[in-house]
Amino acid sequence: MTVSFNQMEPIMTAAPVIPVITIDHVEDAVPLAQALVRGGLVTLEITLRTDCAMTAIAEIAANVPGAIVGAGTVLTPWALEEVAAAGGSFCVSPGSTQSLLSAAKDHDMKLLPGAATPTEVMNLLDQDLTYMKFFPAEAAGGISYLKSMSAPIPQARFCPTGGVKPTNAADYLALPNVLCVGGTWVCPKDAVAAKDWDRIEALARKASTLNAHN
């Protein structure tokens, strides 16, 4: 049985920002994803918060070359199985459970589980998970908290999400234990509602120039 946990690095380093996307209308999925990819953001996290999210993942996976599409807000093994069936490349969870970790192993699914405390980080490292979502980033302590965790637990690598925005994204990316950040600002609701794909492409292009840690 192949374990994909530690294959997350290429996905996390494909661009400095992973857009966290909520899609309300499936017809928006492909043009939105195309705009983001044109702007240089190729790793796309579609949150499982709407009825059409799974269909949106399938549409993007089938119709947007260059996109690395996955699912966010994956809470159960059953949701992970649906993401795999839809053609998703990875799953993101706000936390972790043993059943979710086991399902990821069983389905050879790349998983970015959430962690917000040293104990949670150590528990994930104990299961050979090096790459994690730091969530909720700002509420959990933000940049100074992650910086303080880098010395005692240097092997963990994070994608901070939750309260990350253009004004603080570069500061997160400058940390030695941060590979990318997750954020919603690159696809604002009003731009999606107006189908203003040019605006979203411009926001993505600007975000793609943020300095990621190498």
C-alpha positions as YAML, in Angstrom:
chain: A
units: angstrom
residues:
- id: 1
  name: MET
  ca: [0.00, 0.00, 0.00]
- id: 2
  name: THR
  ca: [1.49, 3.33, -1.10]
- id: 3
  name: VAL
  ca: [1.28, 6.27, 1.27]
- id: 4
  name: SER
  ca: [0.90, 9.69, -0.38]
- id: 5
  name: PHE
  ca: [1.21, 11.86, 2.71]
- id: 6
  name: ASN
  ca: [4.74, 13.05, 2.02]
- id: 7
  name: GLN
  ca: [4.04, 13.66, -1.66]
- id: 8
  name: MET
  ca: [2.31, 16.95, -0.79]
- id: 9
  name: GLU
  ca: [5.41, 19.09, -1.29]
- id: 10
  name: PRO
  ca: [5.13, 19.44, -5.11]
- id: 11
  name: ILE
  ca: [1.50, 20.51, -4.69]
- id: 12
  name: MET
  ca: [2.33, 23.01, -1.96]
- id: 13
  name: THR
  ca: [5.28, 24.52, -3.83]
- id: 14
  name: ALA
  ca: [3.62, 24.82, -7.25]
- id: 15
  name: ALA
  ca: [2.66, 28.40, -6.31]
- id: 16
  name: PRO
  ca: [3.00, 30.51, -3.14]
- id: 17
  name: VAL
  ca: [-0.78, 30.80, -2.67]
- id: 18
  name: ILE
  ca: [-3.43, 28.08, -2.74]
- id: 19
  name: PRO
  ca: [-6.81, 29.70, -3.47]
- id: 20
  name: VAL
  ca: [-9.49, 28.50, -1.07]
- id: 21
  name: ILE
  ca: [-12.59, 28.48, -3.26]
- id: 22
  name: THR
  ca: [-16.28, 28.12, -2.51]
- id: 23
  name: ILE
  ca: [-18.32, 27.46, -5.67]
- id: 24
  name: ASP
  ca: [-22.05, 28.10, -5.52]
- id: 25
  name: HIS
  ca: [-22.81, 27.52, -9.21]
- id: 26
  name: VAL
  ca: [-21.12, 24.71, -11.07]
- id: 27
  name: GLU
  ca: [-21.04, 26.69, -14.33]
- id: 28
  name: ASP
  ca: [-18.53, 29.05, -12.68]
- id: 29
  name: ALA
  ca: [-16.07, 26.26, -11.86]
- id: 30
  name: VAL
  ca: [-14.19, 25.94, -15.16]
- id: 31
  name: PRO
  ca: [-13.87, 29.65, -16.08]
- id: 32
  name: LEU
  ca: [-12.85, 30.50, -12.51]
- id: 33
  name: ALA
  ca: [-10.21, 27.78, -12.48]
- id: 34
  name: GLN
  ca: [-8.96, 28.84, -15.91]
- id: 35
  name: ALA
  ca: [-8.55, 32.43, -14.71]
- id: 36
  name: LEU
  ca: [-6.58, 31.34, -11.65]
- id: 37
  name: VAL
  ca: [-4.33, 29.04, -13.67]
- id: 38
  name: ARG
  ca: [-3.68, 31.77, -16.25]
- id: 39
  name: GLY
  ca: [-2.65, 33.99, -13.35]
- id: 40
  name: GLY
  ca: [-0.14, 31.42, -12.12]
- id: 41
  name: LEU
  ca: [-2.07, 29.79, -9.26]
- id: 42
  name: VAL
  ca: [-2.35, 26.17, -10.33]
- id: 43
  name: THR
  ca: [-3.14, 24.43, -7.03]
- id: 44
  name: LEU
  ca: [-6.85, 24.94, -6.31]
- id: 45
  name: GLU
  ca: [-8.70, 23.97, -3.13]
- id: 46
  name: ILE
  ca: [-12.46, 23.63, -3.64]
- id: 47
  name: THR
  ca: [-14.20, 23.65, -0.27]
- id: 48
  name: LEU
  ca: [-16.87, 21.00, 0.31]
- id: 49
  name: ARG
  ca: [-19.37, 23.55, 1.58]
- id: 50
  name: THR
  ca: [-21.81, 23.63, -1.32]
- id: 51
  name: ASP
  ca: [-23.96, 21.03, -3.04]
- id: 52
  name: CYS
  ca: [-22.08, 21.38, -6.32]
- id: 53
  name: ALA
  ca: [-18.55, 21.17, -4.92]
- id: 54
  name: MET
  ca: [-17.88, 17.58, -5.99]
- id: 55
  name: THR
  ca: [-19.21, 18.24, -9.48]
- id: 56
  name: ALA
  ca: [-17.06, 21.36, -9.67]
- id: 57
  name: ILE
  ca: [-13.96, 19.32, -8.78]
- id: 58
  name: ALA
  ca: [-14.79, 16.79, -11.49]
- id: 59
  name: GLU
  ca: [-15.38, 19.54, -14.07]
- id: 60
  name: ILE
  ca: [-12.09, 21.27, -13.30]
- id: 61
  name: ALA
  ca: [-10.15, 18.01, -13.25]
- id: 62
  name: ALA
  ca: [-11.52, 17.09, -16.67]
- id: 63
  name: ASN
  ca: [-11.47, 20.48, -18.39]
- id: 64
  name: VAL
  ca: [-8.70, 22.72, -17.01]
- id: 65
  name: PRO
  ca: [-5.24, 21.63, -18.16]
- id: 66
  name: GLY
  ca: [-2.52, 22.60, -15.72]
- id: 67
  name: ALA
  ca: [-4.82, 22.78, -12.70]
- id: 68
  name: ILE
  ca: [-4.05, 20.70, -9.62]
- id: 69
  name: VAL
  ca: [-7.50, 20.51, -8.10]
- id: 70
  name: GLY
  ca: [-8.34, 19.16, -4.68]
- id: 71
  name: ALA
  ca: [-10.91, 19.51, -1.94]
- id: 72
  name: GLY
  ca: [-10.97, 21.44, 1.29]
- id: 73
  name: THR
  ca: [-13.13, 20.95, 4.39]
- id: 74
  name: VAL
  ca: [-12.73, 17.18, 4.03]
- id: 75
  name: LEU
  ca: [-13.99, 15.86, 7.35]
- id: 76
  name: THR
  ca: [-14.82, 12.18, 6.80]
- id: 77
  name: PRO
  ca: [-13.49, 9.10, 5.01]
- id: 78
  name: TRP
  ca: [-16.61, 9.11, 2.84]
- id: 79
  name: ALA
  ca: [-15.93, 12.63, 1.62]
- id: 80
  name: LEU
  ca: [-12.34, 11.67, 0.81]
- id: 81
  name: GLU
  ca: [-13.58, 8.71, -1.20]
- id: 82
  name: GLU
  ca: [-15.90, 11.01, -3.18]
- id: 83
  name: VAL
  ca: [-13.05, 13.39, -3.91]
- id: 84
  name: ALA
  ca: [-10.96, 10.51, -5.23]
- id: 85
  name: ALA
  ca: [-13.85, 9.37, -7.43]
- id: 86
  name: ALA
  ca: [-14.30, 12.91, -8.76]
- id: 87
  name: GLY
  ca: [-10.68, 13.07, -9.88]
- id: 88
  name: GLY
  ca: [-9.36, 15.29, -7.10]
- id: 89
  name: SER
  ca: [-5.59, 15.24, -6.57]
- id: 90
  name: PHE
  ca: [-5.48, 16.04, -2.87]
- id: 91
  name: CYS
  ca: [-7.59, 16.68, 0.23]
- id: 92
  name: VAL
  ca: [-7.29, 19.34, 2.92]
- id: 93
  name: SER
  ca: [-8.83, 19.02, 6.37]
- id: 94
  name: PRO
  ca: [-9.08, 21.54, 9.23]
- id: 95
  name: GLY
  ca: [-7.92, 18.82, 11.61]
- id: 96
  name: SER
  ca: [-7.34, 15.08, 11.57]
- id: 97
  name: THR
  ca: [-8.89, 11.87, 12.76]
- id: 98
  name: GLN
  ca: [-7.49, 8.37, 12.61]
- id: 99
  name: SER
  ca: [-10.29, 7.27, 10.28]
- id: 100
  name: LEU
  ca: [-9.49, 10.09, 7.85]
- id: 101
  name: LEU
  ca: [-5.77, 9.30, 7.89]
- id: 102
  name: SER
  ca: [-6.51, 5.62, 7.30]
- id: 103
  name: ALA
  ca: [-8.81, 6.45, 4.38]
- id: 104
  name: ALA
  ca: [-6.09, 8.59, 2.78]
- id: 105
  name: LYS
  ca: [-3.70, 5.63, 3.00]
- id: 106
  name: ASP
  ca: [-6.28, 3.21, 1.64]
- id: 107
  name: HIS
  ca: [-7.07, 5.44, -1.37]
- id: 108
  name: ASP
  ca: [-3.50, 6.65, -1.93]
- id: 109
  name: MET
  ca: [-4.81, 10.20, -1.55]
- id: 110
  name: LYS
  ca: [-2.50, 13.11, -0.82]
- id: 111
  name: LEU
  ca: [-3.68, 14.71, 2.41]
- id: 112
  name: LEU
  ca: [-2.95, 18.02, 4.10]
- id: 113
  name: PRO
  ca: [-4.35, 17.63, 7.63]
- id: 114
  name: GLY
  ca: [-4.84, 20.56, 9.96]
- id: 115
  name: ALA
  ca: [-2.83, 21.16, 13.13]
- id: 116
  name: ALA
  ca: [-2.70, 24.10, 15.53]
- id: 117
  name: THR
  ca: [-0.74, 22.88, 18.56]
- id: 118
  name: PRO
  ca: [2.65, 21.22, 19.12]
- id: 119
  name: THR
  ca: [0.91, 18.06, 20.30]
- id: 120
  name: GLU
  ca: [-1.18, 17.85, 17.11]
- id: 121
  name: VAL
  ca: [1.93, 18.46, 15.00]
- id: 122
  name: MET
  ca: [3.89, 15.78, 16.85]
- id: 123
  name: ASN
  ca: [1.05, 13.28, 16.52]
- id: 124
  name: LEU
  ca: [0.98, 13.83, 12.75]
- id: 125
  name: LEU
  ca: [4.77, 13.56, 12.49]
- id: 126
  name: ASP
  ca: [4.52, 10.29, 14.40]
- id: 127
  name: GLN
  ca: [2.39, 8.99, 11.50]
- id: 128
  name: ASP
  ca: [4.89, 10.16, 8.86]
- id: 129
  name: LEU
  ca: [2.97, 13.32, 7.97]
- id: 130
  name: THR
  ca: [5.40, 16.18, 7.47]
- id: 131
  name: TYR
  ca: [3.12, 18.58, 5.59]
- id: 132
  name: MET
  ca: [0.22, 20.22, 7.43]
- id: 133
  name: LYS
  ca: [-2.35, 22.97, 7.29]
- id: 134
  name: PHE
  ca: [-1.90, 25.48, 10.12]
- id: 135
  name: PHE
  ca: [-5.49, 26.44, 10.89]
- id: 136
  name: PRO
  ca: [-6.99, 28.77, 11.92]
- id: 137
  name: ALA
  ca: [-3.73, 30.63, 11.33]
- id: 138
  name: GLU
  ca: [-4.40, 34.11, 12.70]
- id: 139
  name: ALA
  ca: [-6.71, 32.99, 15.50]
- id: 140
  name: ALA
  ca: [-4.23, 30.29, 16.58]
- id: 141
  name: GLY
  ca: [-1.34, 32.73, 17.02]
- id: 142
  name: GLY
  ca: [-0.30, 33.69, 13.54]
- id: 143
  name: ILE
  ca: [3.22, 34.41, 12.37]
- id: 144
  name: SER
  ca: [4.88, 34.63, 15.79]
- id: 145
  name: TYR
  ca: [3.33, 31.30, 16.85]
- id: 146
  name: LEU
  ca: [4.53, 29.48, 13.75]
- id: 147
  name: LYS
  ca: [7.96, 31.05, 14.06]
- id: 148
  name: SER
  ca: [8.27, 29.83, 17.65]
- id: 149
  name: MET
  ca: [7.32, 26.30, 16.56]
- id: 150
  name: SER
  ca: [10.04, 26.14, 13.89]
- id: 151
  name: ALA
  ca: [12.92, 25.69, 16.35]
- id: 152
  name: PRO
  ca: [11.66, 22.74, 18.45]
- id: 153
  name: ILE
  ca: [9.82, 21.05, 15.54]
- id: 154
  name: PRO
  ca: [11.83, 22.04, 12.43]
- id: 155
  name: GLN
  ca: [10.78, 19.10, 10.28]
- id: 156
  name: ALA
  ca: [7.11, 20.15, 10.05]
- id: 157
  name: ARG
  ca: [6.06, 22.19, 7.00]
- id: 158
  name: PHE
  ca: [2.89, 24.26, 6.89]
- id: 159
  name: CYS
  ca: [0.29, 25.95, 4.74]
- id: 160
  name: PRO
  ca: [-1.21, 28.62, 7.03]
- id: 161
  name: THR
  ca: [-4.88, 29.29, 6.28]
- id: 162
  name: GLY
  ca: [-7.45, 31.42, 8.05]
- id: 163
  name: GLY
  ca: [-6.98, 35.16, 8.21]
- id: 164
  name: VAL
  ca: [-4.17, 35.14, 5.66]
- id: 165
  name: LYS
  ca: [-4.45, 38.09, 3.25]
- id: 166
  name: PRO
  ca: [-2.27, 40.23, 0.97]
- id: 167
  name: THR
  ca: [-1.02, 42.34, 3.88]
- id: 168
  name: ASN
  ca: [0.46, 39.42, 5.83]
- id: 169
  name: ALA
  ca: [0.96, 36.63, 3.27]
- id: 170
  name: ALA
  ca: [4.57, 37.55, 2.49]
- id: 171
  name: ASP
  ca: [5.45, 37.54, 6.20]
- id: 172
  name: TYR
  ca: [4.07, 34.02, 6.53]
- id: 173
  name: LEU
  ca: [5.94, 32.91, 3.42]
- id: 174
  name: ALA
  ca: [9.21, 34.22, 4.84]
- id: 175
  name: LEU
  ca: [9.07, 31.70, 7.70]
- id: 176
  name: PRO
  ca: [11.37, 28.68, 7.29]
- id: 177
  name: ASN
  ca: [8.58, 26.20, 8.03]
- id: 178
  name: VAL
  ca: [6.01, 27.66, 5.59]
- id: 179
  name: LEU
  ca: [5.84, 26.41, 2.00]
- id: 180
  name: CYS
  ca: [2.69, 28.23, 0.88]
- id: 181
  name: VAL
  ca: [-0.39, 29.98, 2.24]
- id: 182
  name: GLY
  ca: [-4.09, 29.44, 1.66]
- id: 183
  name: GLY
  ca: [-6.45, 32.33, 1.09]
- id: 184
  name: THR
  ca: [-9.78, 33.46, -0.30]
- id: 185
  name: TRP
  ca: [-8.82, 36.95, -1.44]
- id: 186
  name: VAL
  ca: [-7.86, 35.90, -4.97]
- id: 187
  name: CYS
  ca: [-11.44, 34.96, -5.85]
- id: 188
  name: PRO
  ca: [-13.72, 37.50, -4.13]
- id: 189
  name: LYS
  ca: [-17.42, 36.70, -4.13]
- id: 190
  name: ASP
  ca: [-18.40, 39.84, -5.99]
- id: 191
  name: ALA
  ca: [-15.96, 39.10, -8.81]
- id: 192
  name: VAL
  ca: [-17.25, 35.53, -9.13]
- id: 193
  name: ALA
  ca: [-20.87, 36.73, -9.08]
- id: 194
  name: ALA
  ca: [-20.07, 39.23, -11.84]
- id: 195
  name: LYS
  ca: [-18.09, 36.59, -13.74]
- id: 196
  name: ASP
  ca: [-15.20, 39.04, -13.80]
- id: 197
  name: TRP
  ca: [-12.58, 36.47, -14.71]
- id: 198
  name: ASP
  ca: [-10.11, 39.15, -15.80]
- id: 199
  name: ARG
  ca: [-10.10, 40.62, -12.29]
- id: 200
  name: ILE
  ca: [-9.56, 37.20, -10.76]
- id: 201
  name: GLU
  ca: [-6.73, 36.50, -13.18]
- id: 202
  name: ALA
  ca: [-5.09, 39.80, -12.20]
- id: 203
  name: LEU
  ca: [-5.42, 39.00, -8.49]
- id: 204
  name: ALA
  ca: [-3.95, 35.56, -9.09]
- id: 205
  name: ARG
  ca: [-1.04, 36.98, -11.06]
- id: 206
  name: LYS
  ca: [-0.21, 39.38, -8.24]
- id: 207
  name: ALA
  ca: [-0.47, 36.60, -5.64]
- id: 208
  name: SER
  ca: [1.75, 34.32, -7.70]
- id: 209
  name: THR
  ca: [4.61, 36.83, -7.41]
- id: 210
  name: LEU
  ca: [4.71, 36.67, -3.61]
- id: 211
  name: ASN
  ca: [8.07, 35.40, -2.43]
- id: 212
  name: ALA
  ca: [7.76, 31.80, -1.33]
- id: 213
  name: HIS
  ca: [10.39, 30.26, 0.93]
- id: 214
  name: ASN
  ca: [12.78, 28.04, -1.01]
...
